[in-house]
Amino acid sequence: MEMNYDERELHKIEEELRTEILPGTEVMTDVGSHHFVKAGGTSNKVLVPQPSDDPHDPLNWSKFWKILTITSSCTVTFTQGFGPLSLAPMFPYYIKDFNCSLADAVQFTGVAILVLGFSNFIWVPLSTSFGRRPVYLTSQLINLGSSIWRARAQTYGSFMGACVVNGIGAGPAETIQPSVIADIFFLHDRGYWGTLYWVVYMGSLMVAPIISGSMSDHVGWRNFWWLNVAIIAFSFLMVLFCFPETKWHRKHPGELTGTTEPPSPNEKVNQIATVEEGNNSDPEKIADPGLNRAPLSGNDLTHVATAARDPHLGKGGPSKKQWGLYSPNPHPLRSIFLDLWIPWKLFVFPIVEFSSFVVSWSCSSFLTLNLTQSQAFAAPPYNLDPQSIGFFNFAILIGALIGLATAGPLSDWVSARATKKNRGIREPEMRLPAMIPYVLIMILGNVVVAVGYQHKWNYWAIVVIGFACAGIQVAALPAMAMTYSVDSYKPVAGSLMVSVTVNKNLWGYGFSKFITVWVEEDGFIPPIMTNMALITLWCLFGILFYYKGKTFRRWSKNSSVHRM
């Protein structure tokens, strides 16, 4: 719940609505005497979470500051994703220069993916304790060094070492931007911005092979890594000068009811907010108590115009302290310890497991294309060069853009329509039906690629249909699944993203270990169709969660994760 209700107020709203409000359930309309701050214009939507009346609250920032901030964040996401999966078209050159096999060259990608996933056990706790801004700056410096190392590597072992360092530095691409989105955007907008984040990240993985294939053919693979150095340096400067700190402390119900006891570190630790979370921490909480005004709780919200309650809505901006290099935290070690433990605890929650499996296997469908495109198209009867193979990734990128244009709006529309039918009460499960068309698209794409590879179809059919469908589904299914789980467990959404990322990247590493040999032994159909069947299986569990998801949330309603 992002409305900051106390227990008495919550029961009063439940009585008026005659429904049970569990963690994840949101009231999207005024209820009896409870009136909330609403969006301007004609939409009149209740804003979730309710903003404070401070001009420096990121929710109150003007459109200019929000767009500048999210653009800077996107440059980090894009540049950090650009390197790790760019290698596929360059495999023939690495095999020649490092005197290794195809399976060995594939491990450059696999190892980077594995390290990237586990590196978030470092980055998310640091983000919780010290802010998004220092994590972005530090990680980009690491990536800058790893790209220089890659460009100058002379041996297989040296290049593999650079891949490991790149994996460490690229971790924030998978976890921090969702936190930024939740810091600065309201609930009703996050479907679009969450999908945009996912498309920017996956788009970097799709664009990189296009560029790397062409550059390796014409100017050599080393120059591709010098290009990486340039774009990472640009992103670092964008963060330094255009990305203020977005963490912000939002009062807990105990604070709203006049409790004088300060919030415990447990309450602060995972207010890191991802795609759908709103309990964020303020970098100026310690230095400037004036910035910690309470959000406008339902008890205070009599029928007064929104402009009178929050005159800074859409007009605010960052303060000087939000441009600092880090945010103070009175209990950093306690916060870091909890962030290391909670991702493992979340694996026992059914909704988190559902999201982790959907995200992992949906992304592995894209990874399959990345790891097999050279193996399929560089061989007879195609005999294509790395540049041509790299250009095929345009189809995946176009598919991802189609997914961006449709998935976010469709998800928001489906949940908004269901909310309206449910008297203004939104449940996280309301987004799940929007997955249906993308599951069908995923099945079509995998069948075309597997059968087309195996029977040597005209490559245009494989690329235009199969690759494009892969792009559409990978932009849609993971974003919807992650949004569902974050909706349900907002206070620990940062740790939840670590759980999902570790699961995804561990499977990706395993897949990279065996797919090349499996294809050589049994052909393309068994591994690709097996992966497709697993994606379908995990997505079919969405039916169970649509009808029983609230029951699963009821099981965990008293868990400590909701009081972080």
Residue pairs with C-beta under 8 A, 6 or more apart in sequence:
1 10
1 21
1 23
1 24
1 25
1 26
1 490
2 26
2 48
2 49
2 50
2 187
2 277
2 278
2 279
2 490
3 26
3 27
3 36
3 48
3 49
3 50
3 298
4 49
4 50
4 250
4 251
4 252
4 253
4 256
4 295
4 297
5 13
5 21
5 253
5 297
5 298
6 253
6 254
6 256
6 257
6 297
6 299
7 253
9 34
9 297
9 298
9 299
10 21
12 34
13 21
13 27
13 31
13 32
13 34
13 298
14 20
14 21
16 31
16 32
17 27
17 31
17 423
17 425
19 25
19 425
20 554
21 27
21 425
22 550
22 553
22 554
22 557
23 488
23 489
23 490
23 553
23 556
23 557
23 562
24 427
24 428
24 487
24 488
24 489
24 490
24 553
25 425
25 426
25 427
25 428
25 550
26 48
26 187
26 425
26 426
27 34
27 36
27 46
27 424
27 425
27 426
28 45
28 46
28 48
28 188
28 419
28 424
28 425
28 426
29 46
29 423
29 424
30 36
30 46
31 424
33 302
34 298
34 301
35 298
35 301
35 302
35 303
35 304
36 46
36 47
36 50
36 296
36 298
36 301
37 46
37 47
37 50
37 51
37 296
37 301
37 306
37 309
37 310
37 313
38 44
38 45
38 46
38 47
38 306
39 45
39 47
39 186
39 188
40 306
40 313
40 314
45 186
45 188
47 59
47 186
47 187
47 188
47 313
48 186
48 187
48 188
48 278
49 59
49 186
49 187
49 250
49 278
49 279
49 295
50 295
50 296
50 297
51 57
51 59
51 60
51 295
51 296
51 310
51 313
52 59
52 60
52 250
52 293
52 294
52 295
52 296
52 310
53 293
53 296
53 309
53 310
53 311
53 312
54 60
54 290
54 291
54 293
54 312
54 316
55 312
55 315
55 316
55 317
56 284
56 291
56 316
56 317
56 318
56 319
56 322
57 248
57 291
57 312
57 316
58 66
58 69
58 183
58 184
58 246
58 248
58 280
58 318
59 183
59 184
59 185
59 186
59 248
59 313
60 310
60 312
60 313
60 314
60 315
60 316
61 69
61 184
61 316
61 317
61 318
62 314
62 315
62 316
62 317
63 314
65 244
65 316
65 317
65 318
66 184
66 185
68 242
68 243
69 180
69 184
69 242
69 243
69 244
69 246
70 180
70 181
70 184
70 193
71 238
71 242
72 235
72 238
72 239
72 242
72 243
73 132
73 136
73 176
73 177
73 180
73 243
74 177
74 196
74 197
74 200
75 234
75 235
75 238
75 239
76 136
76 139
76 140
76 172
76 173
76 176
76 177
76 235
76 238
76 239
77 173
77 177
77 197
77 200
77 201
77 204
78 200
78 201
78 203
78 204
78 235
79 140
79 143
79 204
79 228
79 231
79 232
79 234
79 235
80 139
80 140
80 143
80 169
80 170
80 171
80 172
80 173
80 204
81 170
81 173
81 201
81 202
81 204
81 205
81 208
82 204
82 205
82 207
82 208
82 228
82 231
83 112
83 143
83 146
83 147
83 150
83 166
83 170
83 208
83 225
83 228
84 109
84 112
84 113
84 116
84 163
84 166
84 167
84 170
84 205
85 109
85 113
85 205
85 208
85 209
85 367
85 370
86 205
86 208
86 209
86 211
86 212
86 224
87 94
87 105
87 108
87 109
87 209
87 212
88 109
88 209
88 212
88 370
88 371
88 373
88 374
88 389
88 390
89 209
89 212
89 213
89 216
89 373
89 374
89 386
89 387
89 389
89 390
90 212
90 213
90 216
90 221
90 224
90 386
91 102
91 105
91 106
91 374
92 374
92 378
92 386
93 216
93 221
93 386
94 100
94 105
94 108
94 159
94 221
95 101
95 102
95 104
95 105
97 221
98 104
98 105
98 155
98 156
98 159
99 156
100 156
102 374
102 375
102 516
103 516
103 517
104 156
106 371
106 512
106 516
107 160
107 512
107 513
108 159
108 160
108 163
109 370
109 371
109 512
110 508
110 509
110 512
110 513
111 160
111 163
111 164
111 167
111 509
112 163
112 164
112 166
112 167
112 170
113 167
113 367
113 505
113 508
113 509
113 512
114 167
114 505
114 506
114 508
114 509
115 163
115 164
115 167
115 168
116 167
116 168
116 170
116 171
116 173
116 174
116 501
116 505
117 171
117 174
117 501
117 502
117 504
117 505
117 506
117 508
117 509
118 502
118 505
119 167
119 168
119 169
119 170
119 171
120 171
120 172
120 174
120 175
120 497
120 498
120 501
120 502
121 339
121 340
121 343
121 498
121 502
122 168
122 171
123 135
123 139
123 171
123 172
123 175
123 176
124 175
124 176
124 272
124 339
124 494
124 495
124 497
124 498
125 335
125 336
125 339
125 340
126 134
126 135
126 138
126 336
127 135
127 172
127 175
127 176
127 179
127 272
127 494
128 268
128 269
128 270
128 271
128 272
128 281
128 335
128 336
128 339
128 494
129 329
129 332
129 335
129 336
129 339
130 326
130 327
130 329
130 332
131 245
131 247
131 283
131 326
131 327
132 176
132 179
132 180
132 183
132 243
132 245
132 246
132 247
133 239
133 243
133 244
133 245
133 324
133 325
133 326
133 327
134 325
134 326
134 327
135 172
135 176
136 172
136 176
136 239
136 243
137 236
137 239
137 240
137 325
139 169
139 170
139 171
139 172
140 169
140 232
140 235
140 236
140 239
141 169
141 236
142 165
142 168
142 169
143 166
143 169
143 170
143 228
143 232
144 229
144 232
144 233
144 236
145 165
145 169
146 162
146 163
146 165
146 166
146 169
147 162
147 166
147 225
147 226
147 228
147 229
147 232
148 225
148 229
149 158
149 161
149 162
149 165
150 159
150 162
150 163
150 166
150 225
150 228
151 222
151 223
151 225
151 226
151 228
151 229
152 222
153 159
153 161
153 162
171 501
173 201
173 204
174 201
174 497
174 501
175 274
175 494
175 497
175 498
175 501
177 197
177 200
177 201
178 194
178 197
178 274
178 275
178 482
178 486
178 493
178 497
179 246
179 272
179 273
179 274
179 277
179 280
179 493
179 494
179 497
180 246
181 190
181 193
181 194
181 197
181 274
181 275
182 190
182 273
182 274
182 275
182 276
182 277
182 278
182 280
182 486
182 493
183 246
183 247
183 248
183 273
183 280
184 246
185 193
187 276
187 278
188 412
188 416
190 275
190 276
190 483
191 408
191 409
191 411
191 412
191 415
191 431
191 483
192 408
192 409
192 412
193 275
193 408
194 275
194 276
194 408
194 479
194 482
194 483
195 403
195 404
195 407
195 408
195 411
195 475
195 476
195 479
196 404
196 408
197 275
197 479
198 475
198 478
198 479
198 482
199 400
199 401
199 403
199 404
199 475
202 366
202 400
202 471
202 474
202 475
203 397
203 400
203 401
205 366
205 370
206 393
206 396
206 397
206 400
206 471
207 393
207 397
209 370
209 373
209 389
209 390
209 393
210 390
210 391
210 393
210 394
210 397
211 224
211 227
211 390
212 221
212 224
212 386
212 390
213 386
213 387
213 388
213 389
213 390
213 391
214 386
214 387
214 390
214 391
215 221
215 223
215 224
215 227
216 224
216 386
216 387
217 385
217 386
217 387
218 387
244 318
244 322
244 323
245 283
245 318
245 321
245 322
245 323
245 324
245 327
246 280
246 322
247 271
247 272
247 280
247 281
247 282
247 283
247 327
248 280
248 281
248 282
248 283
249 268
249 271
249 280
249 281
249 282
249 285
249 292
250 271
250 278
250 279
250 280
250 295
251 292
251 294
251 295
252 263
252 267
252 279
254 261
254 263
255 263
255 294
256 294
256 295
256 297
256 299
265 330
265 331
265 334
265 335
265 338
266 334
266 338
266 560
266 563
266 564
267 563
267 564
268 281
268 329
268 331
268 335
269 334
269 335
269 338
269 339
269 564
270 338
270 339
270 342
270 491
270 492
270 493
270 494
270 495
270 561
270 564
271 277
271 279
271 280
271 281
271 491
271 564
272 280
272 281
272 339
272 493
272 494
272 495
273 279
273 280
273 490
273 493
273 494
274 482
274 486
274 493
274 494
274 496
274 497
275 479
275 482
275 483
275 486
275 493
276 483
276 486
276 487
276 490
276 493
277 486
277 490
277 491
277 493
277 494
278 490
279 490
279 491
281 327
282 291
282 292
282 327
283 321
283 322
283 324
283 326
283 327
283 328
284 291
284 319
284 321
284 322
284 327
285 291
285 292
285 328
286 328
286 329
286 330
287 321
287 328
288 319
288 321
291 319
296 309
296 310
301 309
306 313
307 313
329 335
338 564
339 494
339 495
339 498
342 492
342 495
342 561
342 564
343 495
343 496
343 498
343 499
343 502
344 499
345 561
346 352
346 489
346 492
346 495
346 496
346 499
346 561
347 353
347 356
347 499
349 489
349 552
349 556
350 545
350 552
351 484
351 485
351 488
351 489
351 545
351 549
351 552
351 553
352 485
352 489
352 496
352 499
352 500
354 481
354 484
354 485
354 538
354 541
354 542
354 545
355 481
355 482
355 484
355 485
355 496
355 500
356 499
356 500
356 503
356 504
357 503
357 538
357 541
358 477
358 478
358 481
358 535
358 538
358 539
358 542
359 477
359 478
359 481
359 482
359 500
359 503
359 504
360 500
360 503
360 504
360 507
360 508
361 507
361 531
361 534
361 535
361 538
362 442
362 473
362 474
362 477
362 478
362 481
362 535
363 474
363 478
363 504
363 508
364 504
364 507
364 508
364 511
364 531
364 535
365 442
365 445
365 446
365 470
365 473
365 474
365 531
365 532
365 535
366 396
366 470
366 471
366 474
367 508
367 511
367 512
368 449
368 511
368 515
368 527
368 528
368 531
369 396
369 449
369 466
369 467
369 470
371 511
371 512
371 515
371 516
372 453
372 515
372 516
372 519
372 524
372 528
373 389
373 392
373 393
374 386
374 389
375 516
375 519
376 382
376 453
376 524
377 384
377 388
377 389
377 392
377 459
378 384
378 385
378 386
378 389
381 456
382 456
382 459
384 459
392 459
392 463
392 467
393 467
395 463
395 464
395 467
395 468
395 471
396 467
396 468
396 470
396 471
396 474
397 471
398 468
398 471
399 467
399 468
399 469
399 470
399 471
399 472
399 473
399 474
399 475
400 471
400 472
400 474
400 475
401 471
401 475
402 468
402 471
402 472
402 475
403 438
403 471
403 472
403 473
403 474
403 475
403 476
404 475
406 472
406 476
407 434
407 438
407 475
407 476
407 479
407 480
408 479
410 434
410 437
411 431
411 434
411 479
411 480
411 483
414 430
414 431
414 433
414 434
415 426
415 430
415 431
415 434
418 426
418 427
418 430
419 425
419 426
419 430
422 430
427 549
427 550
428 483
428 484
428 487
428 488
428 549
428 553
429 484
429 545
429 546
429 549
429 550
431 480
431 483
431 484
431 487
432 480
432 484
432 542
432 545
432 546
432 549
433 546
434 480
435 476
435 477
435 480
435 481
435 539
435 542
438 472
438 473
438 476
438 477
438 480
439 473
439 477
439 535
439 536
439 539
441 469
441 472
441 473
442 469
442 470
442 473
442 477
442 532
442 535
442 536
442 539
443 532
443 536
444 465
444 469
445 465
445 466
445 467
445 468
445 469
445 470
445 472
445 473
446 466
446 469
446 470
446 528
446 529
446 531
446 532
446 535
447 529
447 532
448 461
448 462
448 465
448 466
448 469
449 462
449 466
449 467
449 470
449 524
449 528
450 524
450 525
450 528
450 529
450 532
451 457
451 525
452 459
452 461
452 462
452 466
453 462
453 524
453 525
453 528
454 523
454 524
454 525
477 535
477 539
482 497
482 500
484 545
484 549
485 496
485 500
486 493
486 496
486 497
488 549
488 553
489 496
489 561
489 562
491 561
491 562
491 563
491 564
492 561
492 564
511 531
514 527
515 527
518 526
518 527
519 527
545 552
556 562
